[in-house]
Amino acid sequence: MILFAKSKESSHVRVSVVVGILTATGSSFVPKTCVAQSAANKAAAEALFDQGRSLTQSGDYAQACQKFDASQKLDEGIGTLLYLADCYEKTGRTASAWATFKEAASMAGAQGQPSRQKLAKQRALALEAGLAKVIIEVAQGDEKVLGFEVRSDSVPIPTAQYGVPVPIDPGEHHIEASAPGKQSYTEVIRVSKGVSHVTVPLLADLSESKSKAAPIVLAPPKPNYAASGVQVTTAAFPAKSGPESESTPGKNQRFAAYAFGGLGIVGVGVGSYFGFTAIHHHSQSKQSCPAASDDTCFNQRLDVYNSAVSDAKVSTAAFIAGGALLATGIVLYLTAPNKPSIKASAAVLPDAALLSVGGTW
């Protein structure tokens, strides 16, 4: 079937294709259901509609759906709904496509457009058999709580919908339930096909979670043996080395000290090498040339002298860097926190002996 209608912006006849048949672009000459649209909204809706059509032609249906939806919100039209529904279907949002085709069929019937009504009904019927559905059930009692609410992807679900199979787009969906004074419930479901079931359990009171908090245990006061005249002997033992002491304070700082110190030693060694090389080259540059020689000997001495100067510069830089690194390593090592230690205390009472063990880590 071929349908012709005037476009939004021109008085001549224009033909547009929607999945195998031709429909009117955007909104047609039929009066809109929204009677108070401004000229600015109509112009913006037309521009969005045209962008949506261009995007569908290039295969970018995800962006096209957004354009058609925005156009429909500004200026309702049966043609825009048909394009939007077709776009939903191509992006796999079968439930949204089915509902939009149903809406377009209802609007076309109200506006006396039987051809479009028939098309929309056929497209909706073709999708209906393969729709994925979800059934959300609520534990008895919660639905009577004032302020209780169940949401699917942040959209509130009417209480009449509880326990009813409702078409839903395939993919991941977030189900939430909440009520004043109750602990919230959240569940993520992944829908592919068929019927999915979600059961919202009875929400627990917030007071129950507070009562489960760990009790506070107060440590008994430390006995004051000195006040009772009891002798206390304390001995310190070094901490055990190995994996148990790997997380001791100062370990990282001492490791950095070793690293800086090692680099400092390397720098001093490099400085020493180039220093001796500079001395050697300087000695060579002082050798006398034969009286009968030409400028060749002088040029050679000059090259050796320049090498000595270059080596001396490298030596000086290496000594400075090495000394600075070595000094940094020494400072880091000396300022690192002490290693852990263990202390043991023994007390002799008139009728008993006490032993306490403590330490610092």
C-alpha positions as CSV (number, residue, x, y, z in Angstrom):
1,M,0.0,0.0,0.0
2,I,1.3,3.5,-0.8
3,L,0.3,6.5,1.3
4,F,0.9,10.1,0.3
5,A,0.8,13.1,2.6
6,K,2.1,16.6,2.7
7,S,5.4,17.2,4.5
8,K,5.7,19.5,7.6
9,E,7.6,22.2,5.7
10,S,6.3,22.1,2.1
11,S,3.0,22.2,0.2
12,H,4.1,19.7,-2.5
13,V,3.5,16.0,-2.1
14,R,6.4,14.0,-0.6
15,V,6.8,10.2,-0.3
16,S,8.7,8.6,2.6
17,V,9.6,4.9,3.1
18,V,9.0,3.0,6.4
19,V,9.9,-0.7,6.2
20,G,8.4,-1.8,3.0
21,I,5.7,0.8,2.5
22,L,5.5,4.6,2.0
23,T,4.2,6.8,4.8
24,A,4.0,10.5,5.3
25,T,7.1,12.3,6.7
26,G,7.0,13.3,10.4
27,S,3.6,14.8,10.9
28,S,0.9,14.9,8.2
29,F,-1.9,17.3,7.3
30,V,-4.1,15.6,9.9
31,P,-4.6,17.8,13.0
32,K,-2.2,17.0,15.9
33,T,-3.4,15.7,19.3
34,C,-1.4,18.5,20.9
35,V,-3.3,21.7,19.9
36,A,-1.0,24.2,21.6
37,Q,2.3,23.6,19.8
38,S,4.3,26.7,19.1
39,A,5.9,27.5,15.8
40,A,9.3,27.1,17.3
41,N,8.5,23.6,18.6
42,K,7.2,22.6,15.2
43,A,10.4,23.8,13.5
44,A,12.6,22.0,16.0
45,A,10.6,18.8,15.7
46,E,10.9,19.0,11.9
47,A,14.7,19.4,12.1
48,L,15.0,16.5,14.5
49,F,12.8,14.3,12.3
50,D,15.0,15.0,9.3
51,Q,18.1,14.2,11.3
52,G,16.6,11.0,12.4
53,R,15.8,10.0,8.8
54,S,19.4,10.8,7.7
55,L,20.8,8.7,10.6
56,T,18.6,5.7,9.6
57,Q,19.8,5.9,6.0
58,S,23.4,5.7,7.3
59,G,22.5,2.8,9.7
60,D,23.0,4.7,12.9
61,Y,19.7,3.6,14.5
62,A,20.7,4.3,18.1
63,Q,21.1,8.0,17.4
64,A,18.1,8.0,15.1
65,C,15.8,6.7,17.8
66,Q,16.8,9.6,20.1
67,K,16.1,12.2,17.3
68,F,12.6,10.7,16.5
69,D,11.7,10.5,20.2
70,A,12.7,14.1,20.8
71,S,10.7,15.2,17.7
72,Q,7.7,13.3,18.9
73,K,7.8,15.0,22.3
74,L,7.9,18.5,20.6
75,D,5.3,17.8,17.9
76,E,3.3,14.6,17.9
77,G,2.7,12.8,14.7
78,I,1.7,9.4,13.5
79,G,4.5,9.3,10.9
80,T,7.1,10.1,13.6
81,L,5.7,7.3,15.8
82,L,6.0,4.8,12.9
83,Y,9.6,5.8,12.3
84,L,10.4,5.6,16.0
85,A,8.8,2.2,16.4
86,D,10.7,0.9,13.4
87,C,13.9,2.3,14.9
88,Y,13.3,0.6,18.2
89,E,12.8,-2.7,16.5
90,K,16.1,-2.4,14.6
91,T,18.0,-1.7,17.8
92,G,16.5,-4.8,19.5
93,R,14.1,-2.9,21.8
94,T,11.2,-5.2,20.8
95,A,9.0,-4.2,23.7
96,S,9.4,-0.5,23.1
97,A,8.7,-1.1,19.4
98,W,5.6,-3.1,20.1
99,A,4.2,-0.5,22.5
100,T,5.0,2.4,20.0
101,F,3.3,0.6,17.1
102,K,0.3,0.0,19.3
103,E,0.2,3.8,20.2
104,A,0.5,4.7,16.5
105,A,-2.4,2.4,15.6
106,S,-4.6,4.0,18.3
107,M,-3.7,7.5,17.1
108,A,-4.3,6.6,13.5
109,G,-7.7,5.1,14.4
110,A,-8.7,8.3,16.3
111,Q,-7.7,10.5,13.4
112,G,-9.4,8.4,10.7
113,Q,-6.4,7.0,8.9
114,P,-7.2,3.3,8.4
115,S,-4.2,2.5,6.2
116,R,-1.7,3.6,8.9
117,Q,-3.8,2.0,11.6
118,K,-3.7,-1.3,9.7
119,L,0.1,-1.0,9.2
120,A,0.8,-0.3,12.8
121,K,-1.4,-3.2,14.0
122,Q,0.3,-5.6,11.6
123,R,3.8,-4.6,12.8
124,A,2.7,-4.8,16.5
125,L,1.2,-8.3,15.9
126,A,4.4,-9.5,14.2
127,L,6.4,-8.6,17.3
128,E,4.0,-9.8,19.9
129,A,4.8,-13.5,19.8
130,G,8.5,-13.0,20.4
131,L,8.3,-10.5,23.2
132,A,10.3,-11.0,26.4
133,K,8.3,-10.6,29.5
134,V,8.9,-10.1,33.2
135,I,6.7,-10.9,36.2
136,I,7.5,-8.9,39.4
137,E,6.0,-10.4,42.5
138,V,6.1,-8.7,46.0
139,A,6.0,-10.4,49.3
140,Q,2.7,-10.1,51.1
141,G,2.6,-7.2,53.5
142,D,5.1,-4.8,51.9
143,E,2.6,-3.5,49.4
144,K,0.5,-2.3,52.3
145,V,3.3,-0.2,53.8
146,L,2.8,3.5,53.2
147,G,5.5,4.7,50.8
148,F,6.4,1.3,49.5
149,E,7.6,1.4,45.9
150,V,9.1,-0.9,43.3
151,R,11.0,0.5,40.4
152,S,12.3,-1.0,37.2
153,D,15.2,1.0,35.7
154,S,14.2,3.9,38.1
155,V,10.6,3.9,36.7
156,P,7.9,3.2,39.4
157,I,5.8,0.2,38.8
158,P,2.0,0.4,39.6
159,T,0.8,-2.0,42.2
160,A,-1.7,-3.4,39.7
161,Q,1.2,-4.6,37.7
162,Y,2.5,-6.9,40.4
163,G,2.3,-10.5,39.3
164,V,1.4,-9.6,35.7
165,P,3.6,-10.6,32.7
166,V,4.7,-7.3,31.2
167,P,6.7,-7.0,27.9
168,I,10.2,-5.7,28.5
169,D,13.2,-5.0,26.2
170,P,15.9,-7.6,26.2
171,G,19.0,-6.7,28.1
172,E,20.0,-5.8,31.7
173,H,17.5,-4.2,34.0
174,H,17.7,-3.0,37.6
175,I,14.9,-3.8,40.0
176,E,14.7,-1.8,43.2
177,A,12.3,-1.8,46.2
178,S,12.2,0.7,49.1
179,A,9.9,1.9,51.9
180,P,10.3,4.3,54.7
181,G,12.0,2.7,57.7
182,K,12.9,-0.4,55.6
183,Q,16.1,-1.7,54.1
184,S,16.2,-1.2,50.3
185,Y,16.3,-4.2,48.0
186,T,18.2,-4.2,44.6
187,E,18.4,-6.9,42.0
188,V,19.9,-6.9,38.5
189,I,18.2,-9.2,35.9
190,R,19.3,-10.0,32.4
191,V,16.4,-10.7,30.0
192,S,16.8,-12.4,26.7
193,K,13.6,-14.2,25.8
194,G,10.6,-15.9,27.4
195,V,9.3,-14.9,30.8
196,S,11.5,-13.9,33.7
197,H,10.4,-13.9,37.3
198,V,11.5,-11.5,40.0
199,T,10.4,-11.9,43.6
200,V,10.9,-8.9,45.9
201,P,11.4,-10.3,49.5
202,L,9.9,-8.8,52.6
203,L,11.9,-5.7,53.4
204,A,13.7,-5.8,56.8
205,D,13.4,-3.0,59.3
206,L,16.3,-0.6,59.5
207,S,16.3,-1.2,63.3
208,E,17.3,-4.8,62.7
209,S,20.5,-3.8,60.9
210,K,21.4,-1.4,63.7
211,S,20.9,-4.1,66.4
212,K,23.4,-6.4,64.6
213,A,26.3,-4.0,65.1
214,A,29.3,-5.4,66.9
215,P,29.2,-4.6,70.6
216,I,31.9,-2.4,72.0
217,V,34.3,-4.3,74.4
218,L,36.1,-2.2,77.0
219,A,39.6,-3.5,77.9
220,P,40.2,-4.0,81.7
221,P,42.4,-1.4,83.3
222,K,46.1,-2.2,83.4
223,P,47.1,-3.2,87.0
224,N,49.5,-0.7,88.7
225,Y,52.0,-3.1,90.3
226,A,54.4,-0.3,91.3
227,A,51.8,1.2,93.6
228,S,51.6,-2.1,95.6
229,G,55.4,-2.4,95.9
230,V,55.7,-5.3,93.5
231,Q,59.0,-5.6,91.6
232,V,58.7,-5.7,87.9
233,T,61.4,-6.9,85.6
234,T,61.4,-6.0,81.9
235,A,63.5,-7.6,79.2
236,A,63.6,-6.6,75.5
237,F,64.0,-9.0,72.6
238,P,64.7,-8.3,69.0
239,A,61.8,-8.8,66.6
240,K,61.8,-12.0,64.6
241,S,63.1,-11.6,61.1
242,G,61.4,-13.0,58.1
243,P,57.9,-12.7,56.5
244,E,56.4,-11.7,59.9
245,S,58.4,-8.4,59.9
246,E,58.1,-7.4,56.3
247,S,55.6,-4.7,57.0
248,T,57.6,-3.0,59.7
249,P,57.9,0.8,59.8
250,G,61.0,2.2,58.1
251,K,61.5,-0.8,55.8
252,N,60.7,1.2,52.7
253,Q,62.7,4.1,53.8
254,R,65.7,1.9,54.5
255,F,65.3,0.3,51.1
256,A,65.4,3.7,49.5
257,A,68.5,4.6,51.5
258,Y,70.2,1.5,50.2
259,A,69.2,2.4,46.6
260,F,70.4,6.0,46.9
261,G,73.6,4.9,48.6
262,G,74.3,2.4,45.8
263,L,73.7,5.0,43.1
264,G,76.0,7.4,45.0
265,I,78.8,4.8,45.1
266,V,78.3,4.2,41.3
267,G,78.5,8.0,40.7
268,V,81.7,8.3,42.7
269,G,83.2,5.4,40.8
270,V,82.3,7.0,37.5
271,G,83.8,10.3,38.6
272,S,87.0,8.6,39.7
273,Y,87.3,6.8,36.3
274,F,86.9,10.0,34.3
275,G,89.1,11.9,36.7
276,F,92.0,9.5,36.2
277,T,91.4,9.6,32.4
278,A,91.5,13.4,32.5
279,I,94.8,13.4,34.4
280,H,96.3,10.9,31.8
281,H,95.1,13.0,28.8
282,H,96.4,16.2,30.5
283,S,99.8,14.6,30.9
284,Q,99.9,13.6,27.2
285,S,99.1,17.1,26.1
286,K,102.2,18.4,27.8
287,Q,104.6,16.3,25.7
288,S,106.9,18.5,23.6
289,C,106.9,18.3,19.8
290,P,110.1,17.9,17.7
291,A,111.6,21.2,16.6
292,A,111.3,20.2,12.9
293,S,107.6,19.1,13.1
294,D,104.8,21.0,11.5
295,D,101.4,21.9,13.0
296,T,100.3,18.2,13.1
297,C,101.9,17.6,16.5
298,F,100.3,20.8,17.9
299,N,96.9,19.8,16.7
300,Q,97.3,16.4,18.3
301,R,98.3,17.9,21.6
302,L,95.3,20.2,21.4
303,D,92.9,17.3,20.8
304,V,94.3,15.5,23.8
305,Y,94.0,18.5,25.9
306,N,90.3,19.0,24.9
307,S,89.7,15.4,25.8
308,A,91.2,16.0,29.2
309,V,88.9,19.0,29.7
310,S,85.8,17.0,28.7
311,D,86.8,14.1,31.0
312,A,87.3,16.5,33.8
313,K,83.8,18.0,33.4
314,V,82.3,14.5,33.4
315,S,84.3,13.5,36.4
316,T,83.2,16.7,38.3
317,A,79.5,16.1,37.5
318,A,79.7,12.4,38.5
319,F,81.4,13.3,41.8
320,I,78.7,15.9,42.6
321,A,75.8,13.6,41.7
322,G,77.3,10.6,43.5
323,G,78.1,12.6,46.6
324,A,74.6,14.0,46.7
325,L,73.0,10.5,46.3
326,L,75.3,9.0,48.8
327,A,74.5,11.7,51.3
328,T,70.8,11.3,50.7
329,G,71.1,7.6,51.3
330,I,72.9,8.1,54.6
331,V,70.2,10.6,55.8
332,L,67.4,8.3,54.9
333,Y,69.0,5.4,56.7
334,L,69.7,7.4,59.8
335,T,66.2,8.8,60.0
336,A,64.3,5.6,59.3
337,P,62.1,4.3,62.2
338,N,63.5,1.7,64.5
339,K,62.9,-1.9,63.9
340,P,60.2,-3.6,65.9
341,S,61.0,-5.1,69.3
342,I,59.3,-7.3,71.8
343,K,59.3,-6.6,75.5
344,A,58.6,-9.1,78.3
345,S,57.8,-8.1,81.9
346,A,57.8,-10.4,84.9
347,A,56.3,-9.6,88.3
348,V,56.6,-11.6,91.5
349,L,53.7,-11.3,93.9
350,P,53.5,-12.8,97.4
351,D,51.3,-15.7,96.2
352,A,51.7,-15.7,92.4
353,A,54.0,-14.8,89.5
354,L,52.9,-12.7,86.5
355,L,54.4,-12.6,83.0
356,S,53.4,-10.0,80.4
357,V,54.6,-9.8,76.8
358,G,54.3,-6.6,74.6
359,G,56.2,-4.9,71.9
360,T,56.3,-2.2,69.3
361,W,55.9,-2.8,65.5
